[in-house]
């Protein structure tokens, strides 16, 4: 019998079991079937199934194809990414020099291909659905990157193409080729795959090293996190410095980016790839193309038909959604051919500013013995009323001097508690640092110093001080509880009505500043009433979520609802020729949920058509009354907050340490507790040794004996357990009977 071949003589008790003996997807493929020669039919004309019970099957093991790229996927890509996150968070200060090993992992390239395909087609592609030609092209792209044959921004030569790209580049005319080479084109599909792989490799490296003071372009952090941190940590600061460093996000010199990158990453292959992406010129449309645009358009242009599984675009909703974003969140860096790597690289460069500011926070910290707040430079100690962590009680003239800092993208906010001279010194030092490090020329006007009473605008919210007089209760000497009125401040985070009007004006929803008048949104003129209302409800839901932590959430959302409702009423008045908004509200109700185009005598009632499924259901506008707007979210924000994924990583690394487990075990022993794992193991061990389950034993014994037996089974040694096994002959007979009942109910395992 040769290697890889196995002969099986299969005997069955039932004739119909041989059909499913060997699965079709097993590594054994059936080569031949040699039944024992028998008479096909007996005397009664019945087929002798017994003859099939002694048949010979020959199987051979499928030899894996060495040229199949699927053989390179030996591990899950997500597991590799998780391993990188754990390793970098375990040693965050270690210089990384072995990233090329991860760049070779084909599993990461397949995972990147899945993510880019999801962005391209709008549907996730499972790994089993990736065809072999696509895997071969992906392997060719990986080898080209490792062999330095990959070029960023290629227009005609591709290692791998998008599943949606059906263009035959070999049959293109010279005019189309020239247009492809000289005009602005979207980022090639293969470039985005390489960007995704580099991003998966570099993100865990730098997320473990980034400062906790930066919140933009990072997982688990957003503008809401910034507002909650400001409300929690910036109460009590009198002077504020607000700076705009967005010009850094427009682009930096390649040498600065590479030097900032090489502080922690010393892998030549990865650094050279990013350097090539920054230095390779990006082809844009030339300025002298105006003459070519004078050509007359064709009379008939074929419209693109969407596929059945393709998501339907909704450009008006998307434009409205992104048009309402705050100015601080509008700018997203895009450097060269880096694509999604650009925000990460921007944070890498600005992380030096974050570290410099952290040093200044420790340098400016000067505690006062007569002050009752901020006993530590990080503000970890909870003082005052613990139900209001943002509450800052007042103190004497000699107050603690302290500064705090936060950054969202290119926008920074610095709070200073102390004299204005400290803020002026810090501003001067900050201007010198930006000039030396980033070649950025700043002046006093670009970094204004403002008092809290004036109101500080940040992320479309106004930060101001609110004086409160809570009742403070504390325990005096002797245990006597004293209640007295206190005086302190809270930081009020209020949505800016002026900024809200500005955003609506940009979207052409209203006209005027002091007395804004809603304008009809004529871009929805040809849409149905149901679709238009659904679009505006999406917009209103976005606004309600954006102003979630604003103190005046009800008022600002009610104003936005008034503007949108008035805009729709004017649109419907013009569309259905109803002349005024009052008539629209009379027919369509306050929330515009009734149909406006129905006429009496010409069509049945709307609810009858809706019941028969002949018309669309019209959803009324949300939040038409202030009572329907949800309350402001005042949930307390913990000091030293970290995202959930970072806390899980830190906890996992801590539990992996053997010293942590020893400390927990010692703590359990000192307190006389039993861990759930030990309890289950004792249950299993005693059941196997005694063949008695503890619940049956405890039910058969008396209450006093059951307590002693359980204590002996769980806490005593083996010798003590053997001595206390049975207390009397009657208990023994009952326990044996219980054991026999259990054994009869258990399945046979021999």
HELIX and SHEET records of a PDB file:
HELIX    1   1 UNK A   15  UNK A   20  5                                   6    
HELIX    2   2 UNK A   49  UNK A   54  5                                   6    
HELIX    3   3 UNK A   69  UNK A   72  5                                   4    
HELIX    4   4 UNK A   77  UNK A   90  1                                  14    
HELIX    5   5 UNK A   99  UNK A  104  1                                   6    
HELIX    6   6 UNK A  106  UNK A  121  1                                  16    
HELIX    7   7 UNK A  127  UNK A  129  5                                   3    
HELIX    8   8 UNK A  132  UNK A  146  1                                  15    
HELIX    9   9 UNK A  169  UNK A  171  5                                   3    
HELIX   10  10 UNK A  174  UNK A  182  1                                   9    
HELIX   11  11 UNK A  189  UNK A  207  1                                  19    
HELIX   12  12 UNK A  223  UNK A  233  1                                  11    
HELIX   13  13 UNK A  246  UNK A  250  1                                   5    
HELIX   14  14 UNK A  254  UNK A  261  1                                   8    
HELIX   15  15 UNK A  268  UNK A  279  1                                  12    
HELIX   16  16 UNK A  287  UNK A  289  5                                   3    
HELIX   17  17 UNK A  292  UNK A  294  5                                   3    
HELIX   18  18 UNK A  315  UNK A  323  1                                   9    
HELIX   19  19 UNK A  327  UNK A  329  5                                   3    
HELIX   20  20 UNK A  341  UNK A  364  1                                  24    
HELIX   21  21 UNK A  420  UNK A  438  1                                  19    
HELIX   22  22 UNK A  452  UNK A  454  5                                   3    
HELIX   23  23 UNK A  497  UNK A  506  1                                  10    
HELIX   24  24 UNK A  522  UNK A  524  5                                   3    
HELIX   25  25 UNK A  529  UNK A  546  1                                  18    
HELIX   26  26 UNK A  553  UNK A  575  1                                  23    
HELIX   27  27 UNK A  581  UNK A  588  1                                   8    
HELIX   28  28 UNK A  606  UNK A  611  1                                   6    
HELIX   29  29 UNK A  626  UNK A  628  5                                   3    
HELIX   30  30 UNK A  644  UNK A  656  1                                  13    
HELIX   31  31 UNK A  658  UNK A  671  1                                  14    
HELIX   32  32 UNK A  676  UNK A  690  1                                  15    
HELIX   33  33 UNK A  694  UNK A  700  1                                   7    
HELIX   34  34 UNK A  703  UNK A  714  1                                  12    
HELIX   35  35 UNK A  718  UNK A  723  1                                   6    
HELIX   36  36 UNK A  729  UNK A  745  1                                  17    
SHEET    1   A 3 UNK A   5  UNK A  10  0                                        
SHEET    2   A 3 UNK A  55  UNK A  61 -1                                        
SHEET    3   A 3 UNK A  28  UNK A  34 -1                                        
SHEET    1   B 4 UNK A 402  UNK A 408  0                                        
SHEET    2   B 4 UNK A 411  UNK A 417 -1                                        
SHEET    3   B 4 UNK A 239  UNK A 244 -1                                        
SHEET    4   B 4 UNK A 447  UNK A 451 -1                                        
SHEET    1   C 4 UNK A 392  UNK A 393  0                                        
SHEET    2   C 4 UNK A 488  UNK A 495 -1                                        
SHEET    3   C 4 UNK A 461  UNK A 468 -1                                        
SHEET    4   C 4 UNK A 456  UNK A 458 -1                                        
SHEET    1   D 2 UNK A 471  UNK A 475  0                                        
SHEET    2   D 2 UNK A 481  UNK A 485 -1                                        
SHEET    1   E 2 UNK A 510  UNK A 511  0                                        
SHEET    2   E 2 UNK A 517  UNK A 518 -1                                        
END                                                                             
